[in-house]
Amino acid sequence: MESGPAVLAGLSFAVFGAGLLLWTATRAWRGQPVADGVQPLAALALTGGFGLLSAIGGAWMLLSG
């Protein structure tokens, strides 16, 4: 019974993380800023880290659910 919410949450986190990683990589590859008012390397590291963390957390929820 509890696997349904875990699958939904895992799928949401995995899709968000993958989308954030894809968006960050596309912006960095084109040389566009990732965030306004932030140093480019710091913004790239933070958004990449949060995207990776969300994707890994979503995968963990999907596999444990």
Secondary structure, DSSP 8 states (H G I E B T S, - for coil): -THHHHHHHHHHHHHHHHHHHHHHHHHHHHT--SSTTS-HHHHHHHHHHHHHHHHHHHHHHHHH-
